[in-house]
């Protein structure tokens, strides 16, 4: 039982750190780069560790920053679709470079080298 509580606290702390450093924002942008249009539910499935409320707040922030656009498809039931704006698409090289680095990091971590030689 104590292990469950500790794991729950660690998982929530991890989510906070990732959110505080914008990783949910980056993950959202990455998902939209991979798929031109996504519904809110598609994003919740793609980001299972992010609550619906946190995702909604992050999407509002991205809209306010003109990185993504939101289109209301229908009101009843409410269906929305998100896509990268023209400005948001300029983040493609940055996000793709981060994904490439993450793949490299995972390979190095699996080898348990203890350091990264990026040259």
N, C-alpha and C positions, 0 to 999 in steps of 0.2 A: 504494500500500500504506500509506504514512504517513497519507494522508487518511482511509483506512478506520479506522485506529487512533484518530486524533483524533476522528472522528465517533462511534466507539463509546464513547470516554471521555466525550465531551460528552453523549451520549444517557444514559449511566449517571449522570453528574453531574446531569442534568436530572431524572431519575427520583428521585434522592436528594433534591434540593431540593423537588420536588413532594410527596414522602412526608414529608419533615421538616416541611413546612408544612401537612400534612393534606389535600393535594389528592386523594390517592387515597381517603381517607376521604370527602371531599366527593363525589367521582365515584361512589363506591359508593352513598352515600345518594341521590344524584341518580338513579342507575339504579333503585334500589328505589322511588323516588317515581314513576318512569315506568311501572314494572311492579310489580304488587303482590307477586308471588312470583318469585324467581329461583333457579335451581339454580347450584351453584358454577361449572359449565362456562359457563353464560350470562354470569356475571360476568367470567370470564376472557376471553371473546370481546369483551365490552363494554369491557374495560380491557386492550388488547393489550400495552401497555408495562409492565404490572405482572406480575411473575413469579407463578407459582402459590403459591410459598412466601410472598412478600410479601403477596399477597391474603389467604391463610389467616391470617397474623398480624394484618392489619388487621381482618378479620372477627372474630377472637377479641377484639380490642380493642373493637370496636363492641358485641359481645355482652356483654362485661364491663361496659361503660358503659350497658347496657340500651337501646341505640339500636336494635338489631335483635334478632330471635329466629331461632333455627336449629331446623329440624324435620328429623329423620332419616326419610326416606321408605322406604328399604329398606337392609338391611345388605349383601346380596350381589346385585349389586354395590352398593357404598355410594353412596347418592344422598341429597343434602341439599338443603334448600330454605331460603332466607333471605327474611325479610320485615321491614319496619319495625315496631317495637313501637309501642304507643300513644304512648309518650314520643318515639320517633324521628320520628313523624309531625308532632310540633310543630316540627320543623326545616324543614318544607315552605316556609313563607314566606321563611326565610333563604336556603335553597338556590335557590329560584325567583328571588329578588331578585339573587343572585349570577349566575345564568344570564342574567338580563335585562341586568345590568351588563356581562357578558362579551360579549353580542351588541352592545351599544352600543360597547364598547371596540374590538371588531373592525371595526365600521363606521368609527369615527374613525381607527383605524390604517390602514385601506385608503385613506383620504383623505390620509394622511400630513400631518395638521394639526400634529402636534408637541405638542399639548396637548389636554386634555379640558375642555370647558366643561359642567359638569353642571347648570347652572341652567336 
